[in-house]
Amino acid sequence: MTKHSKNNTASSIFTYAEYKMLDYGTKKQRLGNESMRRFDACALCLSRAREPVACKKGHLFCKECAYTDLLTQKKNIAAQKARLEALRQEAEAERSRAREAARERVLLDFERGQLGLGSVGAGSSSKTKPGSAASPPQADDSQAGLKRKATSPLSPSRLQASLKASESQALSELASEKIAQLAEAKNKLPDFWLPSLTPTHVASAEEEREKLEKALKEAEKTFGTGKTVCRGGVGKVGHTLGVKDLIPVKFSFYKHSKGPSSASSTPTSTSGLTEDPSNAAVAKGEEPEPMCPSCKKTLSNSVKMFLSKPCGHVTCRTCTDTLVRPAAQCVVCDVSLKPSSKKSKKSKDSKDEQDKDASTEGELELVELTREGTGFAGGGLAETSKAGVAFQG
């Protein structure tokens, strides 16, 4: 133990430093700038996105990563459905075997009753005496004084009802016997402190089927049947995402001149812009930085960016509010950002209207690209936590 001052550990409460030294409970840690993902990095591979695409919530991916993840999700969904169907068939076969065993128990009880040997049901309370036949069902006392047509005990309806009652009683007896056998086996556990005799819990098919059905019900309630989801969300639950929902993203880079004199920082025309990285920057071993095509501001995690859905160009928030929204068109290619009548009608009639992107204000096809933050308290995600068990006694 390190040296400390006198009565340093005699306080009635934990100090901040002592609380940070605990190894149990919920751990919290502030995130710095080195822990933040870049705005142009893929949410799956965490590298700079190659052929970037974005979802309707503004999460950025590599095209290859997005397609691979969606294909993997579809394969997993198909495998889960096939497994669930196999478990359902197995459960149905188990129920049919139980019904067959119950019918055999009923027939055996009837035969033993006819021979005067009594029934074999361990849980049956009424047993026939030797030499006595099965007593017919007694009439209800509440209807003793009523005049009605007498029904024969050998009628098909009475026989069917008695057969169903006998089968249900036999099924309950078999279930109780199975529970008793499991309880008896549990009381005879091996020497669990020996490694060779340590019992292991193996989930039964019924437990796996119930667990899988519960997971599929939750997935269907949240996403719908067989829907692939976006992996870029911060929370546990993402939104639905398909291949057709991906929007290609075109960042603008400044094209340096080949001569010794560099181009002006605010050129009058867009001839100095390119959608591909600069050859000069690549030759120097530097990665070109994306910028706003209108004001030439370098984009970073501290700048809010908006994506135009029809063309895929990215502009900063200032240019979006002052130029793009009033004109309702892109500042690079002059493409109209107003949704067509078919798309607007479809968005009104669709069931996923609540899942519609909140950044499409004024009915313009604009999506705000997500960014994790800058490392400052007011610049986005600044703290993460990890839940743990505390004071378990």
Secondary structure, 3 states (H helix, E strand, C coil): CCCCCCCCCCCCCCCHHHHHCCCCCCEEEECCHHHCCCCCECCCCCCECCCEEECCCCCEEEHHHHHHHHHHHHHHHHHHHHHHHHHHHHHHHHHHHHHHHHHHHHHHHHHHHHHCCCCCCCCCCCCCCCCCCCCCCCCCHHHCCCCCCCCCCCCHHHHHHHHHHHHHHHHHHHHHHHHHHHHHHHHCCCCCCCHHHCCCCCCCHHHHHHHHHHHHHHHHHHCCCCCCECCCCCCCCCCECCHHHCEECECEEECCCCCCCCCCCCCCCHHHEECCCCHHHHHCCCCCCCECCCCCCECCCCCCEEEECCCCEEEEHHHHHHHHHHHCECCCCCCECCCCHHHHHHHHHCHHHCCCCCCCHHHCCEEECCCCECCCCCCECCEEEECCCCCCC
